């Protein structure tokens, strides 16, 4: 998946979760990614986050601590 598409998808989830109380939004975003993104997508997500996380909404950056990091490929 392209990096731009992955960033867009994560940010779309974040925009929805921003309508909830902050802590609930952070947990909801992390839970959604943990439940519905396959390990390959989460690996790409962490690759982008580890390289500065440019383009991600702040809620994505905050939720990253609750997202399961998959084992290296």
Helices and strands as residue ranges (DSSP letters): H 3-17, H 22-36, H 39-50, H 58-63, G 64-66
